[in-house]
Amino acid sequence: MELSNEAPPIKVQGRIAACEGDNNPALGHPIEFICLDKEEPAMCKYCGLRFIMLYSRTAAMFYSLVNKFLNGFAMASNTQ
Ligand SMILES: [Zn+2]
């Protein structure tokens, strides 16, 4: 793995990246939706392009807070 030679990840607004490999559909691959919930870049399984959420740190913090809240709520409602 030579990570240092790879292009920087493509910044995407929102949690989901859509990758077709190339702007020309004849050169690309079936559209692949990639979830960007993690802090590190997510890689397209077809072409290896990497994507990362714009504002990833803030959004990750926000989603972890939401998950904590939802988990706490689920636990509280399970015990009753
Ligand atoms: Zn791709």
PDB file of the backbone (N, CA, C, O) and the ligand in Angstrom, with CONECT records:
HET     ZN  A 101       1
ATOM      1  N   MET A   1       0.850  -1.201   0.000  1.00  0.00           N
ATOM      2  CA  MET A   1       0.000   0.000   0.000  1.00  0.00           C
ATOM      3  C   MET A   1       0.879   1.243   0.000  1.00  0.00           C
ATOM      4  O   MET A   1       1.675   1.431   0.920  1.00  0.00           O
ATOM      5  N   GLU A   2       0.751   2.086  -1.003  1.00  0.00           N
ATOM      6  CA  GLU A   2       1.501   3.332  -1.054  1.00  0.00           C
ATOM      7  C   GLU A   2       0.539   4.494  -0.932  1.00  0.00           C
ATOM      8  O   GLU A   2       0.211   5.167  -1.909  1.00  0.00           O
ATOM      9  N   LEU A   3       0.098   4.711   0.291  1.00  0.00           N
ATOM     10  CA  LEU A   3      -0.922   5.717   0.531  1.00  0.00           C
ATOM     11  C   LEU A   3      -0.443   7.118   0.172  1.00  0.00           C
ATOM     12  O   LEU A   3      -1.237   7.966  -0.236  1.00  0.00           O
ATOM     13  N   SER A   4       0.864   7.360   0.325  1.00  0.00           N
ATOM     14  CA  SER A   4       1.372   8.708   0.133  1.00  0.00           C
ATOM     15  C   SER A   4       1.274   9.158  -1.319  1.00  0.00           C
ATOM     16  O   SER A   4       1.255  10.359  -1.589  1.00  0.00           O
ATOM     17  N   ASN A   5       1.213   8.224  -2.250  1.00  0.00           N
ATOM     18  CA  ASN A   5       1.162   8.581  -3.667  1.00  0.00           C
ATOM     19  C   ASN A   5      -0.264   8.753  -4.187  1.00  0.00           C
ATOM     20  O   ASN A   5      -0.465   9.146  -5.336  1.00  0.00           O
ATOM     21  N   GLU A   6      -1.248   8.461  -3.347  1.00  0.00           N
ATOM     22  CA  GLU A   6      -2.625   8.555  -3.807  1.00  0.00           C
ATOM     23  C   GLU A   6      -3.111   9.991  -3.812  1.00  0.00           C
ATOM     24  O   GLU A   6      -2.606  10.840  -3.077  1.00  0.00           O
ATOM     25  N   ALA A   7      -4.089  10.243  -4.644  1.00  0.00           N
ATOM     26  CA  ALA A   7      -4.704  11.563  -4.673  1.00  0.00           C
ATOM     27  C   ALA A   7      -5.421  11.811  -3.357  1.00  0.00           C
ATOM     28  O   ALA A   7      -5.909  10.871  -2.729  1.00  0.00           O
ATOM     29  N   PRO A   8      -5.488  13.063  -2.936  1.00  0.00           N
ATOM     30  CA  PRO A   8      -6.213  13.349  -1.688  1.00  0.00           C
ATOM     31  C   PRO A   8      -7.685  12.980  -1.839  1.00  0.00           C
ATOM     32  O   PRO A   8      -8.232  13.022  -2.941  1.00  0.00           O
ATOM     33  N   PRO A   9      -8.330  12.616  -0.717  1.00  0.00           N
ATOM     34  CA  PRO A   9      -9.728  12.228  -0.794  1.00  0.00           C
ATOM     35  C   PRO A   9     -10.607  13.369  -1.308  1.00  0.00           C
ATOM     36  O   PRO A   9     -10.319  14.543  -1.075  1.00  0.00           O
ATOM     37  N   ILE A  10     -11.658  13.014  -1.995  1.00  0.00           N
ATOM     38  CA  ILE A  10     -12.600  13.995  -2.533  1.00  0.00           C
ATOM     39  C   ILE A  10     -13.562  14.400  -1.427  1.00  0.00           C
ATOM     40  O   ILE A  10     -14.170  13.548  -0.779  1.00  0.00           O
ATOM     41  N   LYS A  11     -13.696  15.694  -1.217  1.00  0.00           N
ATOM     42  CA  LYS A  11     -14.580  16.168  -0.159  1.00  0.00           C
ATOM     43  C   LYS A  11     -16.017  16.224  -0.660  1.00  0.00           C
ATOM     44  O   LYS A  11     -16.302  16.741  -1.740  1.00  0.00           O
ATOM     45  N   VAL A  12     -16.904  15.683   0.149  1.00  0.00           N
ATOM     46  CA  VAL A  12     -18.307  15.577  -0.245  1.00  0.00           C
ATOM     47  C   VAL A  12     -19.165  16.226   0.829  1.00  0.00           C
ATOM     48  O   VAL A  12     -18.948  16.011   2.022  1.00  0.00           O
ATOM     49  N   GLN A  13     -20.132  17.013   0.405  1.00  0.00           N
ATOM     50  CA  GLN A  13     -21.067  17.599   1.348  1.00  0.00           C
ATOM     51  C   GLN A  13     -22.154  16.572   1.619  1.00  0.00           C
ATOM     52  O   GLN A  13     -22.816  16.103   0.694  1.00  0.00           O
ATOM     53  N   GLY A  14     -22.336  16.230   2.865  1.00  0.00           N
ATOM     54  CA  GLY A  14     -23.343  15.233   3.213  1.00  0.00           C
ATOM     55  C   GLY A  14     -22.702  13.920   3.584  1.00  0.00           C
ATOM     56  O   GLY A  14     -21.482  13.771   3.528  1.00  0.00           O
ATOM     57  N   ARG A  15     -23.537  12.961   3.966  1.00  0.00           N
ATOM     58  CA  ARG A  15     -23.040  11.702   4.524  1.00  0.00           C
ATOM     59  C   ARG A  15     -22.801  10.650   3.469  1.00  0.00           C
ATOM     60  O   ARG A  15     -22.141   9.648   3.744  1.00  0.00           O
ATOM     61  N   ILE A  16     -23.320  10.847   2.258  1.00  0.00           N
ATOM     62  CA  ILE A  16     -23.245   9.811   1.234  1.00  0.00           C
ATOM     63  C   ILE A  16     -22.553  10.358   0.001  1.00  0.00           C
ATOM     64  O   ILE A  16     -22.930  11.408  -0.518  1.00  0.00           O
ATOM     65  N   ALA A  17     -21.541   9.645  -0.465  1.00  0.00           N
ATOM     66  CA  ALA A  17     -20.897   9.980  -1.728  1.00  0.00           C
ATOM     67  C   ALA A  17     -21.432   9.035  -2.796  1.00  0.00           C
ATOM     68  O   ALA A  17     -21.670   7.857  -2.530  1.00  0.00           O
ATOM     69  N   ALA A  18     -21.618   9.551  -3.988  1.00  0.00           N
ATOM     70  CA  ALA A  18     -22.010   8.708  -5.110  1.00  0.00           C
ATOM     71  C   ALA A  18     -20.854   8.697  -6.094  1.00  0.00           C
ATOM     72  O   ALA A  18     -20.438   9.752  -6.572  1.00  0.00           O
ATOM     73  N   CYS A  19     -20.328   7.510  -6.404  1.00  0.00           N
ATOM     74  CA  CYS A  19     -19.179   7.401  -7.301  1.00  0.00           C
ATOM     75  C   CYS A  19     -19.550   6.599  -8.525  1.00  0.00           C
ATOM     76  O   CYS A  19     -20.129   5.517  -8.420  1.00  0.00           O
ATOM     77  N   GLU A  20     -19.215   7.133  -9.690  1.00  0.00           N
ATOM     78  CA  GLU A  20     -19.424   6.404 -10.942  1.00  0.00           C
ATOM     79  C   GLU A  20     -18.098   6.125 -11.629  1.00  0.00           C
ATOM     80  O   GLU A  20     -18.072   5.602 -12.743  1.00  0.00           O
ATOM     81  N   GLY A  21     -16.987   6.472 -10.968  1.00  0.00           N
ATOM     82  CA  GLY A  21     -15.667   6.164 -11.492  1.00  0.00           C
ATOM     83  C   GLY A  21     -15.147   7.181 -12.470  1.00  0.00           C
ATOM     84  O   GLY A  21     -13.962   7.514 -12.449  1.00  0.00           O
ATOM     85  N   ASP A  22     -16.016   7.686 -13.334  1.00  0.00           N
ATOM     86  CA  ASP A  22     -15.583   8.641 -14.341  1.00  0.00           C
ATOM     87  C   ASP A  22     -16.784   9.457 -14.790  1.00  0.00           C
ATOM     88  O   ASP A  22     -17.922   8.992 -14.724  1.00  0.00           O
ATOM     89  N   ASN A  23     -16.524  10.676 -15.246  1.00  0.00           N
ATOM     90  CA  ASN A  23     -17.630  11.495 -15.749  1.00  0.00           C
ATOM     91  C   ASN A  23     -18.235  10.891 -17.011  1.00  0.00           C
ATOM     92  O   ASN A  23     -19.416  11.093 -17.292  1.00  0.00           O
ATOM     93  N   ASN A  24     -17.450  10.169 -17.755  1.00  0.00           N
ATOM     94  CA  ASN A  24     -17.950   9.454 -18.932  1.00  0.00           C
ATOM     95  C   ASN A  24     -18.474   8.084 -18.506  1.00  0.00           C
ATOM     96  O   ASN A  24     -17.695   7.242 -18.059  1.00  0.00           O
ATOM     97  N   PRO A  25     -19.801   7.841 -18.640  1.00  0.00           N
ATOM     98  CA  PRO A  25     -20.382   6.584 -18.157  1.00  0.00           C
ATOM     99  C   PRO A  25     -19.751   5.347 -18.796  1.00  0.00           C
ATOM    100  O   PRO A  25     -19.748   4.274 -18.193  1.00  0.00           O
ATOM    101  N   ALA A  26     -19.218   5.488 -20.009  1.00  0.00           N
ATOM    102  CA  ALA A  26     -18.612   4.345 -20.694  1.00  0.00           C
ATOM    103  C   ALA A  26     -17.319   3.903 -20.013  1.00  0.00           C
ATOM    104  O   ALA A  26     -16.924   2.742 -20.111  1.00  0.00           O
ATOM    105  N   LEU A  27     -16.664   4.838 -19.324  1.00  0.00           N
ATOM    106  CA  LEU A  27     -15.395   4.523 -18.662  1.00  0.00           C
ATOM    107  C   LEU A  27     -15.576   4.204 -17.183  1.00  0.00           C
ATOM    108  O   LEU A  27     -14.656   3.714 -16.528  1.00  0.00           O
ATOM    109  N   GLY A  28     -16.763   4.485 -16.665  1.00  0.00           N
ATOM    110  CA  GLY A  28     -16.978   4.360 -15.224  1.00  0.00           C
ATOM    111  C   GLY A  28     -17.412   2.975 -14.814  1.00  0.00           C
ATOM    112  O   GLY A  28     -17.092   1.982 -15.468  1.00  0.00           O
ATOM    113  N   HIS A  29     -18.153   2.924 -13.712  1.00  0.00           N
ATOM    114  CA  HIS A  29     -18.640   1.658 -13.163  1.00  0.00           C
ATOM    115  C   HIS A  29     -20.055   1.901 -12.658  1.00  0.00           C
ATOM    116  O   HIS A  29     -20.491   3.049 -12.577  1.00  0.00           O
ATOM    117  N   PRO A  30     -20.785   0.830 -12.316  1.00  0.00           N
ATOM    118  CA  PRO A  30     -22.138   1.054 -11.769  1.00  0.00           C
ATOM    119  C   PRO A  30     -22.076   2.000 -10.588  1.00  0.00           C
ATOM    120  O   PRO A  30     -21.143   1.946  -9.787  1.00  0.00           O
ATOM    121  N   ILE A  31     -23.061   2.860 -10.481  1.00  0.00           N
ATOM    122  CA  ILE A  31     -23.015   3.882  -9.415  1.00  0.00           C
ATOM    123  C   ILE A  31     -22.928   3.208  -8.056  1.00  0.00           C
ATOM    124  O   ILE A  31     -23.661   2.267  -7.751  1.00  0.00           O
ATOM    125  N   GLU A  32     -22.010   3.719  -7.252  1.00  0.00           N
ATOM    126  CA  GLU A  32     -21.762   3.156  -5.930  1.00  0.00           C
ATOM    127  C   GLU A  32     -21.988   4.254  -4.898  1.00  0.00           C
ATOM    128  O   GLU A  32     -21.384   5.324  -4.969  1.00  0.00           O
ATOM    129  N   PHE A  33     -22.860   3.975  -3.943  1.00  0.00           N
ATOM    130  CA  PHE A  33     -23.094   4.942  -2.875  1.00  0.00           C
ATOM    131  C   PHE A  33     -22.232   4.565  -1.687  1.00  0.00           C
ATOM    132  O   PHE A  33     -22.254   3.423  -1.228  1.00  0.00           O
ATOM    133  N   ILE A  34     -21.479   5.522  -1.195  1.00  0.00           N
ATOM    134  CA  ILE A  34     -20.505   5.254  -0.140  1.00  0.00           C
ATOM    135  C   ILE A  34     -20.866   6.077   1.088  1.00  0.00           C
ATOM    136  O   ILE A  34     -21.014   7.297   1.016  1.00  0.00           O
ATOM    137  N   CYS A  35     -21.003   5.395   2.205  1.00  0.00           N
ATOM    138  CA  CYS A  35     -21.360   6.046   3.461  1.00  0.00           C
ATOM    139  C   CYS A  35     -20.111   6.675   4.084  1.00  0.00           C
ATOM    140  O   CYS A  35     -19.078   6.017   4.212  1.00  0.00           O
ATOM    141  N   LEU A  36     -20.208   7.931   4.464  1.00  0.00           N
ATOM    142  CA  LEU A  36     -19.037   8.666   4.966  1.00  0.00           C
ATOM    143  C   LEU A  36     -19.147   8.961   6.460  1.00  0.00           C
ATOM    144  O   LEU A  36     -18.710  10.016   6.918  1.00  0.00           O
ATOM    145  N   ASP A  37     -19.718   8.050   7.205  1.00  0.00           N
ATOM    146  CA  ASP A  37     -19.913   8.285   8.635  1.00  0.00           C
ATOM    147  C   ASP A  37     -18.605   8.294   9.422  1.00  0.00           C
ATOM    148  O   ASP A  37     -18.518   8.906  10.487  1.00  0.00           O
ATOM    149  N   LYS A  38     -17.582   7.608   8.889  1.00  0.00           N
ATOM    150  CA  LYS A  38     -16.336   7.506   9.644  1.00  0.00           C
ATOM    151  C   LYS A  38     -15.445   8.704   9.405  1.00  0.00           C
ATOM    152  O   LYS A  38     -15.579   9.412   8.407  1.00  0.00           O
ATOM    153  N   GLU A  39     -14.541   8.916  10.328  1.00  0.00           N
ATOM    154  CA  GLU A  39     -13.659  10.081  10.241  1.00  0.00           C
ATOM    155  C   GLU A  39     -12.628   9.918   9.121  1.00  0.00           C
ATOM    156  O   GLU A  39     -12.225  10.899   8.497  1.00  0.00           O
ATOM    157  N   GLU A  40     -12.201   8.663   8.869  1.00  0.00           N
ATOM    158  CA  GLU A  40     -11.207   8.451   7.828  1.00  0.00           C
ATOM    159  C   GLU A  40     -11.899   8.337   6.473  1.00  0.00           C
ATOM    160  O   GLU A  40     -13.087   8.022   6.411  1.00  0.00           O
ATOM    161  N   PRO A  41     -11.162   8.593   5.378  1.00  0.00           N
ATOM    162  CA  PRO A  41     -11.767   8.529   4.059  1.00  0.00           C
ATOM    163  C   PRO A  41     -12.325   7.143   3.760  1.00  0.00           C
ATOM    164  O   PRO A  41     -11.758   6.135   4.182  1.00  0.00           O
ATOM    165  N   ALA A  42     -13.429   7.096   3.036  1.00  0.00           N
ATOM    166  CA  ALA A  42     -14.015   5.834   2.606  1.00  0.00           C
ATOM    167  C   ALA A  42     -13.650   5.616   1.142  1.00  0.00           C
ATOM    168  O   ALA A  42     -13.655   6.561   0.353  1.00  0.00           O
ATOM    169  N   MET A  43     -13.335   4.376   0.776  1.00  0.00           N
ATOM    170  CA  MET A  43     -12.855   4.084  -0.561  1.00  0.00           C
ATOM    171  C   MET A  43     -13.936   3.430  -1.411  1.00  0.00           C
ATOM    172  O   MET A  43     -14.672   2.568  -0.931  1.00  0.00           O
ATOM    173  N   CYS A  44     -14.030   3.837  -2.661  1.00  0.00           N
ATOM    174  CA  CYS A  44     -14.942   3.190  -3.600  1.00  0.00           C
ATOM    175  C   CYS A  44     -14.393   1.806  -3.925  1.00  0.00           C
ATOM    176  O   CYS A  44     -13.223   1.667  -4.280  1.00  0.00           O
ATOM    177  N   LYS A  45     -15.241   0.774  -3.803  1.00  0.00           N
ATOM    178  CA  LYS A  45     -14.756  -0.592  -3.999  1.00  0.00           C
ATOM    179  C   LYS A  45     -14.496  -0.907  -5.476  1.00  0.00           C
ATOM    180  O   LYS A  45     -13.826  -1.891  -5.788  1.00  0.00           O
ATOM    181  N   TYR A  46     -15.017  -0.084  -6.376  1.00  0.00           N
ATOM    182  CA  TYR A  46     -14.807  -0.315  -7.806  1.00  0.00           C
ATOM    183  C   TYR A  46     -13.523   0.322  -8.311  1.00  0.00           C
ATOM    184  O   TYR A  46     -12.702  -0.333  -8.952  1.00  0.00           O
ATOM    185  N   CYS A  47     -13.357   1.620  -8.012  1.00  0.00           N
ATOM    186  CA  CYS A  47     -12.248   2.336  -8.647  1.00  0.00           C
ATOM    187  C   CYS A  47     -11.202   2.830  -7.655  1.00  0.00           C
ATOM    188  O   CYS A  47     -10.162   3.343  -8.068  1.00  0.00           O
ATOM    189  N   GLY A  48     -11.456   2.686  -6.353  1.00  0.00           N
ATOM    190  CA  GLY A  48     -10.448   3.057  -5.371  1.00  0.00           C
ATOM    191  C   GLY A  48     -10.388   4.538  -5.060  1.00  0.00           C
ATOM    192  O   GLY A  48      -9.559   4.963  -4.255  1.00  0.00           O
ATOM    193  N   LEU A  49     -11.255   5.340  -5.684  1.00  0.00           N
ATOM    194  CA  LEU A  49     -11.316   6.754  -5.310  1.00  0.00           C
ATOM    195  C   LEU A  49     -11.714   6.864  -3.854  1.00  0.00           C
ATOM    196  O   LEU A  49     -12.493   6.055  -3.350  1.00  0.00           O
ATOM    197  N   ARG A  50     -11.178   7.866  -3.181  1.00  0.00           N
ATOM    198  CA  ARG A  50     -11.487   8.028  -1.764  1.00  0.00           C
ATOM    199  C   ARG A  50     -12.316   9.289  -1.532  1.00  0.00           C
ATOM    200  O   ARG A  50     -12.114  10.317  -2.178  1.00  0.00           O
ATOM    201  N   PHE A  51     -13.231   9.182  -0.614  1.00  0.00           N
ATOM    202  CA  PHE A  51     -14.130  10.294  -0.314  1.00  0.00           C
ATOM    203  C   PHE A  51     -14.138  10.556   1.171  1.00  0.00           C
ATOM    204  O   PHE A  51     -13.994   9.640   1.980  1.00  0.00           O
ATOM    205  N   ILE A  52     -14.306  11.808   1.520  1.00  0.00           N
ATOM    206  CA  ILE A  52     -14.433  12.157   2.930  1.00  0.00           C
ATOM    207  C   ILE A  52     -15.476  13.261   3.065  1.00  0.00           C
ATOM    208  O   ILE A  52     -15.623  14.113   2.189  1.00  0.00           O
ATOM    209  N   MET A  53     -16.188  13.224   4.172  1.00  0.00           N
ATOM    210  CA  MET A  53     -17.222  14.205   4.388  1.00  0.00           C
ATOM    211  C   MET A  53     -16.609  15.572   4.652  1.00  0.00           C
ATOM    212  O   MET A  53     -15.683  15.699   5.453  1.00  0.00           O
ATOM    213  N   LEU A  54     -17.119  16.578   3.990  1.00  0.00           N
ATOM    214  CA  LEU A  54     -16.762  17.958   4.289  1.00  0.00           C
ATOM    215  C   LEU A  54     -17.225  18.235   5.716  1.00  0.00           C
ATOM    216  O   LEU A  54     -18.290  17.744   6.090  1.00  0.00           O
ATOM    217  N   TYR A  55     -16.538  18.944   6.488  1.00  0.00           N
ATOM    218  CA  TYR A  55     -16.884  19.187   7.898  1.00  0.00           C
ATOM    219  C   TYR A  55     -16.949  17.875   8.659  1.00  0.00           C
ATOM    220  O   TYR A  55     -17.798  17.728   9.538  1.00  0.00           O
ATOM    221  N   SER A  56     -16.079  16.911   8.352  1.00  0.00           N
ATOM    222  CA  SER A  56     -16.204  15.574   8.928  1.00  0.00           C
ATOM    223  C   SER A  56     -16.126  15.596  10.446  1.00  0.00           C
ATOM    224  O   SER A  56     -16.862  14.867  11.112  1.00  0.00           O
ATOM    225  N   ARG A  57     -15.243  16.422  11.006  1.00  0.00           N
ATOM    226  CA  ARG A  57     -15.029  16.372  12.450  1.00  0.00           C
ATOM    227  C   ARG A  57     -16.290  16.816  13.193  1.00  0.00           C
ATOM    228  O   ARG A  57     -16.748  16.148  14.120  1.00  0.00           O
ATOM    229  N   THR A  58     -16.835  17.939  12.774  1.00  0.00           N
ATOM    230  CA  THR A  58     -18.051  18.465  13.406  1.00  0.00           C
ATOM    231  C   THR A  58     -19.196  17.478  13.236  1.00  0.00           C
ATOM    232  O   THR A  58     -19.916  17.173  14.187  1.00  0.00           O
ATOM    233  N   ALA A  59     -19.356  16.988  12.023  1.00  0.00           N
ATOM    234  CA  ALA A  59     -20.467  16.087  11.743  1.00  0.00           C
ATOM    235  C   ALA A  59     -20.312  14.786  12.528  1.00  0.00           C
ATOM    236  O   ALA A  59     -21.291  14.261  13.060  1.00  0.00           O
ATOM    237  N   ALA A  60     -19.092  14.266  12.603  1.00  0.00           N
ATOM    238  CA  ALA A  60     -18.860  13.024  13.338  1.00  0.00           C
ATOM    239  C   ALA A  60     -19.203  13.220  14.808  1.00  0.00           C
ATOM    240  O   ALA A  60     -19.790  12.346  15.445  1.00  0.00           O
ATOM    241  N   MET A  61     -18.825  14.386  15.336  1.00  0.00           N
ATOM    242  CA  MET A  61     -19.133  14.680  16.725  1.00  0.00           C
ATOM    243  C   MET A  61     -20.648  14.730  16.912  1.00  0.00           C
ATOM    244  O   MET A  61     -21.190  14.177  17.869  1.00  0.00           O
ATOM    245  N   PHE A  62     -21.309  15.395  15.991  1.00  0.00           N
ATOM    246  CA  PHE A  62     -22.758  15.529  16.055  1.00  0.00           C
ATOM    247  C   PHE A  62     -23.420  14.158  15.996  1.00  0.00           C
ATOM    248  O   PHE A  62     -24.311  13.861  16.792  1.00  0.00           O
ATOM    249  N   TYR A  63     -22.987  13.322  15.054  1.00  0.00           N
ATOM    250  CA  TYR A  63     -23.633  12.022  14.903  1.00  0.00           C
ATOM    251  C   TYR A  63     -23.349  11.112  16.091  1.00  0.00           C
ATOM    252  O   TYR A  63     -24.197  10.303  16.468  1.00  0.00           O
ATOM    253  N   SER A  64     -22.157  11.236  16.686  1.00  0.00           N
ATOM    254  CA  SER A  64     -21.867  10.397  17.850  1.00  0.00           C
ATOM    255  C   SER A  64     -22.738  10.826  19.026  1.00  0.00           C
ATOM    256  O   SER A  64     -23.183   9.987  19.810  1.00  0.00           O
ATOM    257  N   LEU A  65     -22.983  12.130  19.150  1.00  0.00           N
ATOM    258  CA  LEU A  65     -23.879  12.619  20.204  1.00  0.00           C
ATOM    259  C   LEU A  65     -25.299  12.098  19.974  1.00  0.00           C
ATOM    260  O   LEU A  65     -25.963  11.642  20.906  1.00  0.00           O
ATOM    261  N   VAL A  66     -25.750  12.172  18.730  1.00  0.00           N
ATOM    262  CA  VAL A  66     -27.094  11.692  18.394  1.00  0.00           C
ATOM    263  C   VAL A  66     -27.202  10.201  18.693  1.00  0.00           C
ATOM    264  O   VAL A  66     -28.195   9.743  19.258  1.00  0.00           O
ATOM    265  N   ASN A  67     -26.154   9.435  18.302  1.00  0.00           N
ATOM    266  CA  ASN A  67     -26.170   7.991  18.550  1.00  0.00           C
ATOM    267  C   ASN A  67     -26.207   7.690  20.044  1.00  0.00           C
ATOM    268  O   ASN A  67     -26.931   6.800  20.490  1.00  0.00           O
ATOM    269  N   LYS A  68     -25.417   8.442  20.815  1.00  0.00           N
ATOM    270  CA  LYS A  68     -25.402   8.244  22.260  1.00  0.00           C
ATOM    271  C   LYS A  68     -26.788   8.495  22.836  1.00  0.00           C
ATOM    272  O   LYS A  68     -27.282   7.731  23.665  1.00  0.00           O
ATOM    273  N   PHE A  69     -27.398   9.572  22.384  1.00  0.00           N
ATOM    274  CA  PHE A  69     -28.730   9.924  22.856  1.00  0.00           C
ATOM    275  C   PHE A  69     -29.716   8.818  22.481  1.00  0.00           C
ATOM    276  O   PHE A  69     -30.506   8.384  23.320  1.00  0.00           O
ATOM    277  N   LEU A  70     -29.677   8.360  21.228  1.00  0.00           N
ATOM    278  CA  LEU A  70     -30.619   7.332  20.766  1.00  0.00           C
ATOM    279  C   LEU A  70     -30.391   6.021  21.501  1.00  0.00           C
ATOM    280  O   LEU A  70     -31.352   5.348  21.871  1.00  0.00           O
ATOM    281  N   ASN A  71     -29.121   5.642  21.720  1.00  0.00           N
ATOM    282  CA  ASN A  71     -28.820   4.416  22.454  1.00  0.00           C
ATOM    283  C   ASN A  71     -29.329   4.494  23.888  1.00  0.00           C
ATOM    284  O   ASN A  71     -29.904   3.539  24.409  1.00  0.00           O
ATOM    285  N   GLY A  72     -29.108   5.643  24.517  1.00  0.00           N
ATOM    286  CA  GLY A  72     -29.585   5.841  25.878  1.00  0.00           C
ATOM    287  C   GLY A  72     -31.092   5.740  25.942  1.00  0.00           C
ATOM    288  O   GLY A  72     -31.646   5.152  26.871  1.00  0.00           O
ATOM    289  N   PHE A  73     -31.745   6.306  24.967  1.00  0.00           N
ATOM    290  CA  PHE A  73     -33.201   6.274  24.916  1.00  0.00           C
ATOM    291  C   PHE A  73     -33.689   4.847  24.723  1.00  0.00           C
ATOM    292  O   PHE A  73     -34.644   4.422  25.374  1.00  0.00           O
ATOM    293  N   ALA A  74     -33.032   4.097  23.823  1.00  0.00           N
ATOM    294  CA  ALA A  74     -33.426   2.703  23.564  1.00  0.00           C
ATOM    295  C   ALA A  74     -33.246   1.855  24.820  1.00  0.00           C
ATOM    296  O   ALA A  74     -34.092   1.022  25.145  1.00  0.00           O
ATOM    297  N   MET A  75     -32.115   2.080  25.533  1.00  0.00           N
ATOM    298  CA  MET A  75     -31.861   1.315  26.753  1.00  0.00           C
ATOM    299  C   MET A  75     -32.907   1.627  27.808  1.00  0.00           C
ATOM    300  O   MET A  75     -33.428   0.733  28.475  1.00  0.00           O
ATOM    301  N   ALA A  76     -33.210   2.933  27.948  1.00  0.00           N
ATOM    302  CA  ALA A  76     -34.191   3.344  28.960  1.00  0.00           C
ATOM    303  C   ALA A  76     -35.550   2.728  28.672  1.00  0.00           C
ATOM    304  O   ALA A  76     -36.243   2.291  29.591  1.00  0.00           O
ATOM    305  N   SER A  77     -35.936   2.689  27.395  1.00  0.00           N
ATOM    306  CA  SER A  77     -37.263   2.172  27.076  1.00  0.00           C
ATOM    307  C   SER A  77     -37.286   0.645  27.148  1.00  0.00           C
ATOM    308  O   SER A  77     -38.351   0.056  27.335  1.00  0.00           O
ATOM    309  N   ASN A  78     -36.115  -0.013  27.002  1.00  0.00           N
ATOM    310  CA  ASN A  78     -36.056  -1.475  27.103  1.00  0.00           C
ATOM    311  C   ASN A  78     -36.236  -1.948  28.545  1.00  0.00           C
ATOM    312  O   ASN A  78     -36.801  -3.015  28.784  1.00  0.00           O
ATOM    313  N   THR A  79     -35.764  -1.166  29.493  1.00  0.00           N
ATOM    314  CA  THR A  79     -35.791  -1.610  30.883  1.00  0.00           C
ATOM    315  C   THR A  79     -37.167  -1.425  31.520  1.00  0.00           C
ATOM    316  O   THR A  79     -37.433  -1.937  32.608  1.00  0.00           O
ATOM    317  N   GLN A  80     -38.034  -0.690  30.833  1.00  0.00           N
ATOM    318  CA  GLN A  80     -39.360  -0.437  31.441  1.00  0.00           C
ATOM    319  C   GLN A  80     -40.398  -1.432  30.947  1.00  0.00           C
ATOM    320  O   GLN A  80     -41.558  -1.367  31.352  1.00  0.00           O
TER     321      GLN A  80
HETATM  322 ZN    ZN A 101     -15.759   4.574  -7.949  1.00  0.00          ZN2+
END
